[in-house]
Amino acid sequence: MKRDFVSLTGFSKDEISEIFELSGWLKEQPRPDYRPLAGKSAALIFEKPSLRTHVSFQVGISQLGGDAIFLSQENIGLSMRESVRDAAEVLSRYNDLIIARTMAHRTVEELAAHSSVPVINALTDRLHPCQILADAFTLRERGLLSEGAKIAFIGDGNNVVNSWLELAGVIPIHFVLACPEKYQPDPDILMLAKAAKISRIEIVRDAYAAAEDADVLYTDVWVSMGQEGERCAREAAFKNYQVNAKLLREASPRCLVMHCLPAHRGEEITADVLEGEHSIVMEQAENRLHVQKAIIAHLLEEGQPEREDRRTFSRVLEG
């Protein structure tokens, strides 16, 4: 039975640990003989422009032995020239995998519903699960993926935050969001994350309260693609939510700074912090490649090396 990666809620703690284990094995050194996609192809549907997501998936598919076919909205005309259902059914007859970066979350859900091959959510207006799994892997490498480490997200309760909350419903973390009242995360996702009673989840208005003794400071742009008409309102709402040197001083001395990129220096984060000694932003970006390769291999459930043949992390997720 095919599995999709539309959100994190359908994956158990053990499955996420297995993906992390494989990610580490793939990252450790080149694996030219590990080609679970040999003779296979993947369709990349991108309604939105992309740098990291596009390149990391295309390179990862190639490294796993497969071929990637890039389809922009101009090429495919999804929901316009071509219905989502028809596109899903046709592409799954040609390909072994569909990866979709879409405007509306319902588009990815519909693709998954009508595709006979696995569908991976590469970003929607609701969720960004590949980003957050790569971020969590990055923190795990640093020993900071646990309920004892405080992750403070400063800014918009957007798709990135929603995926952090979904992760918090599966593995134990301490997640604090500082955001304006009108920019809170999806209420249903928040409710389910809290109802799981696995993680400590807080939402506050004061960025400095969120940053106090934080082990991680995370932020994202104030104005995402498709929100350009809201720029003035958003800049006014988020003016007190900038990650800067003053805010960083409230955090733990060993605090790490994260950003999913692209970054707008001087808006949600200052250049000195983004490029400073606390930043692990480029580690996050690199790990997109390794984690997405592991997600693909996990979904296909074939060609994976035997556990005893891997050099794996010795510790499991805490909690």
Buried (B, 14 or more C-beta within 10 A) or exposed (E): EBBBBBBBBEBEBEBBBBBBBBBBBBBEEEBEEBBBBEEBBBBBBBBBEBEBBBEBBBBBBEBBBBBBBBBBBEEBEBBEEBBBEEBBBBBBEEBBBBBBBBBBBBBBBBBBBBBEBBBBBBBBBBBBBBBBBBBBBBBBBBEBBBBEBBBBBBBBBBBBBBBBBBBBBBBBBBBBBBBBEEBBBBEEBBEBBBEBEBBBBEBEEEBBEBBBEBBBBBBBBBBBBEBEEEEEEBEEBBEEBBBBEEBBEBBBEEBBBBBBBEBEEEBBBBEEBBBEEBBBBEBBBBBBBBBBBBBBBBBBEEBBBEEEEBEBBEEEBBE
